[in-house]
């Protein structure tokens, strides 16, 4: 059913957008604007830190959209399994890192479940 792939794409894209925007405003902005003489004083390392933080957003949105496009083109299940793996790993990693449930991690696990449902009913 297309509804599961569409829902997975929407959830993954929302998580990615929220991570990108809120992360920039609440985490990266303050972190990179702090006066420091440490590792983050170097502009190269600031850019690398920004890129590594925001890479997650790109991957989640891309995988969500890939699940939908794959379904629209009647593709195989490999992209879905990859998306499930990344979504679950990210959701569980989020929980482990924060030591508590977080909306983003929960939504990534939901995206994994929706992707699994898409594969199952196809």
QUIJOWO-V149724 format. One record per backbone hydrogen bond with DSSP energy under -1.0 kcal/mol. NH is the residue of the N-H (numbers start at 1). CO is the residue of the C=O. E is the energy in kcal/mol with one decimal. If there is no record, write none. Layout:
nh:NH co:CO e:E
nh:NH co:CO e:E
This chain:
nh:6 co:2 e:-2.8
nh:7 co:3 e:-2.4
nh:8 co:4 e:-2.5
nh:9 co:5 e:-2.3
nh:10 co:6 e:-2.4
nh:11 co:7 e:-2.8
nh:12 co:8 e:-2.6
nh:13 co:9 e:-2.2
nh:14 co:10 e:-2.4
nh:15 co:11 e:-2.5
nh:16 co:12 e:-2.4
nh:17 co:13 e:-2.6
nh:18 co:14 e:-2.7
nh:19 co:15 e:-2.8
nh:20 co:16 e:-2.5
nh:21 co:17 e:-2.8
nh:22 co:18 e:-2.5
nh:23 co:19 e:-1.4
nh:24 co:20 e:-1.7
nh:25 co:21 e:-2.2
nh:26 co:22 e:-3.4
nh:27 co:23 e:-1.6
nh:28 co:23 e:-3.2
nh:29 co:24 e:-2.1
nh:31 co:27 e:-2.2
nh:32 co:28 e:-3.2
nh:33 co:29 e:-1.6
nh:41 co:38 e:-1.7
nh:42 co:39 e:-1.2
nh:46 co:42 e:-1.8
nh:47 co:43 e:-2.5
nh:48 co:44 e:-2.2
nh:49 co:45 e:-2.4
nh:50 co:46 e:-2.4
nh:51 co:47 e:-2.6
nh:52 co:48 e:-2.6
nh:53 co:49 e:-2.1
nh:54 co:50 e:-2.5
nh:55 co:51 e:-1.6
nh:58 co:54 e:-1.5
nh:59 co:55 e:-2.4
nh:60 co:56 e:-2.7
nh:61 co:57 e:-2.2
nh:62 co:58 e:-2.5
nh:63 co:59 e:-2.7
nh:64 co:60 e:-2.3
nh:65 co:61 e:-2.4
nh:66 co:62 e:-2.6
nh:67 co:63 e:-2.3
nh:68 co:64 e:-1.6
nh:69 co:65 e:-2.9
nh:70 co:66 e:-2.7
nh:71 co:67 e:-1.9
nh:72 co:68 e:-2.5
nh:73 co:69 e:-1.7
nh:74 co:71 e:-1.6
nh:75 co:70 e:-3.2
nh:81 co:77 e:-2.6
nh:82 co:78 e:-2.4
nh:83 co:79 e:-2.6
nh:84 co:80 e:-2.8
nh:85 co:81 e:-2.4
nh:86 co:82 e:-2.5
nh:87 co:83 e:-3.1
nh:88 co:84 e:-2.8
nh:89 co:85 e:-2.6
nh:90 co:86 e:-2.6
nh:91 co:87 e:-2.6
nh:92 co:88 e:-3.0
nh:93 co:89 e:-2.4
nh:94 co:90 e:-2.3
nh:95 co:91 e:-1.9
nh:96 co:92 e:-2.7
nh:97 co:93 e:-2.7
nh:98 co:94 e:-2.3
nh:99 co:95 e:-1.9
nh:106 co:102 e:-2.5
nh:107 co:103 e:-2.6
nh:108 co:104 e:-2.1
nh:109 co:105 e:-2.0
nh:110 co:106 e:-1.9
nh:111 co:107 e:-2.5
nh:112 co:108 e:-1.9
nh:113 co:109 e:-2.3
nh:114 co:110 e:-2.7
nh:115 co:111 e:-2.0
nh:116 co:112 e:-2.5
nh:117 co:113 e:-2.5
nh:118 co:114 e:-2.1
nh:119 co:115 e:-2.1
nh:120 co:116 e:-2.6
nh:121 co:117 e:-2.5
